[in-house]
Amino acid sequence: MKKGCFIEGIFILTIVTGVIVYLVQTKFDTLVLRPGKSYLTKFARTAVDKKVRIIKPSREKDSLNAMLSDFFGQKLFTFHSFSDKMFDPLTDSLNKFSKDSIIDKKELNNIKLILKKIEDEGSKEN
């Protein structure tokens, strides 16, 4: 290998490495994090919607749908960390409440507290 080819190769490799580092530092959020959060949001929302569909129509169900839409639509995107067990309390409580297919104000307040705990857990920075 000639000396000029080696220097040219190092020069091109340095430029390519610099471009990659720049893109990761400046565009990582839009290229990786937002699509990942969007996928996780859709996955979690689908699981929760299956449980909510069982509940009979009422004002509390409408309030629950509004709370969940706000939570999954806006608040979840501000999370700094995700856990595989993060949504277990929510799905467990919805399973318990959906057995009688009726939700009352006490159960709705309990779900509000669970959503607040999930929000607090996700907002913690590592």
Secondary structure, 3 states (H helix, E strand, C coil): CCHHHHHHHHHHHHHHHHHHHHHHHHHHHHHHHHHHHHHHHHHHHHHHHHHHHCCCCCHHHHHHHHHHHHHHHCHHHHCCCCCCCCCHHHHHHHHHHHCCCCCCHHHHHHHHHHHHHHHHHHHCCC
